[in-house]
Amino acid sequence: MIHLTKGRAAADAAAADAAPAGFAHRHAWAGELQPVLIAAALLALVALATPFMGDYALEVGFRLLLLMTIAEAWNLLAGYGGLVSLGTAAFFGAGAYAFMGLVNVAGLSFVAALPLCGCVGAALAWIVSRAVFRLRGLYFTVGTLALAEALRLFMINYSGFGGASGIFLSKDPPGLRTLFFMALALLAVTAVVMDLATRSRFSILLRAVRDDEDAAAQMGVRTFRIKLVAFVVASFLIGVAGGLQALKLGTIEPYGTFGVQWTVSALSIVIIGGQGLRIGPVVGAVFVVALSEALADYPALHLATTGVILILVIRFAPYGLAGIARTLLNRKARS
């Protein structure tokens, strides 16, 4: 059964690669536009509600939007491409330090610096791609973790970037409400990018590489190029998120900026929400942030509870909470 699935994925990828660029079924596109419109409506409602939100709601909302963005990017890599990366902190930290340099040294405005932070993250992904793509499976995962740790240690010991003390922003950061709108805009851009990536031929090719890279290569799929595009796009989004976090804090240091918590958060959100599902990161982010706020006064209990939930989800619900909801809705529809 597994071999049939892999062969079918590779065959679909080859057919997609050979199909004309404009080939699409109109009725399929009509169905696919529905979740996009729903997401756009939800983002518009959040934007309209923002003026009525207090500082606490804005603080939690900013963290929720930022984690959604990071989780969306990680889901593109791991959920759709099978590239289980533990190097999220490397690109997040690179974006944060790039933001400080672009604002403090180059004198750029906040809005101009943020996209360039994503470019730094994308450039880092392109530079290390040939090395990490030589590794597969668990070796790729460990290799990306080593990359993040190596960058963290370098930043701690190299005084040119502030060393262990970090760097302070030379300008006053904007207000919390402005930061919330910026995070909302970043999530909107991320949603558009993800929709383009997951509703096109690229998604078929990426899933073929995930299911069986060797079979996909034999069918004519350029596996390195497909993985590189996913890696660069995800790293760009994570880099912008890192720059936005640096703007909010007004100061960065390598222990927190390159901390493993960013990697663990992305992994937890996607696994709990639903790996490889479009709605998975959103569901997972809401659940993880709500759990974090509910157990904010009990950090040890929060850590233990998250660990138990991860184990249960991996064991009994491989497609996460979104997968459970989808299964229940399908059963209800058939009954």
LINLINDA-V998862 format. One line per field, one symbol per residue. phi: phi as a letter, one per 30 degrees, with the letter a starting at -180 (. if undefined). psi: psi as a letter, one per 30 degrees, with the letter a starting at -180 (. if undefined). burial: b if it has 24 or more other ideal C-beta (glycine too) atoms within 12 Angstrom, else e. A space follows every 50 residues. Layout:
phi->???
psi->???
burial->???
This chain:
phi->.ddddddddddddddddcdddddacdddddddddddddddddddddddde ecdddddddddddddddddddedddddddccicdcccedddddddddddd ddddcdidddddddddddddddddddddddddddcbhddddddddddddd ddddddccddcjiddibcddcddddddddddddddddddddddddddccb dedddddddddadddddddjdddddddddddddddddddddddddddddi abbddddcdddddddddddddddkdicddeddddddddddddddcddbdd dddddddddddddddcbdciddddddddddddddd
psi->eeeeeeeeeeeeeeeefflkegklkeeeeeeffefeeeeeeeeeeeeefe fgkleeeeeeeeeeeeeeeeeeeeeeeeeefgijkggefeeeeeeeeeee eeeeefglleeeeeefeeeeeeeeeeefeeefffklbeeeeeeeeeeeee eeeeeefjffgfbffakkkflkllleeeeeeeeeeeeeeeeeeeeeefha feeeeeeeeeejeeeeefggkieeeeeeeeeeeeeeeeeeeeeeeeeeef kllfeeeglfeeeeeeeeeeeeejkgkefeeeeeeeeeeeeeeegefiee eeeeeeeeeeeeeeefifgaeeeeeeeeeeeeef.
burial->eeeeebeebbbbbbebbeeeeeeeeeeeeeeeeeebeebeeebeebbeeb eeeeeeebebbbbbbbbbbbbbbbbbbbbbbbbbbbbbbbbbbbbbbbbb bbbbeeeeebeebbbbbbbbbbebbbebbeebbebeeeebbebbbebbbb bbeebbeeeebbeeebbebeeebeebbebbbbbbbbbbbbbebbbebbbb bbbbbbbbbbbbbebbeebebebeebbbbbbbbbbbbbbbbbbbbbbbbb bbbbebbbbbbbbbbbbbbbbbbbbbbbbbbbbbbbbbbebbeeeeeeee eeeeebeebbeebeeebebbbbbbeeeeeeeeeee
